[in-house]
Amino acid sequence: MLYDKISKDMVEAMKAHDKDKLSTLRLLKSSVDKYLIDKKMERHEASDEVVIEVVSKQIKTHKESIEQFKAGNRQDLIDGLNKEIEVLSAY
């Protein structure tokens, strides 16, 4: 399951001291947990479809933010969001 893979990848990111990846994975995991709570589902019901839906929403939101940051000439924020999209795309 993707939910379990996220947890496993979080541990690996912690061990590797990869703060950017860890931060992105924590955000993803908490977003999935929030989705489950909102839908009154249990953690064991976190199917791959649920994870993919949450990931898709986050990537879409990040891409919209990138467009706004381009208008504001904020390359630093654009670079950060592109790194997050790269991590999220693995799921």
Secondary structure, DSSP 8 states (H G I E B T S, - for coil): -HHHHHHHHHHHHHHTT-HHHHHHHHHHHHHHHHHHHHTT--GGG--HHHHHHHHHHHHHHHHHHHHHHHHTT-HHHHHHHHHHHHHHTT-
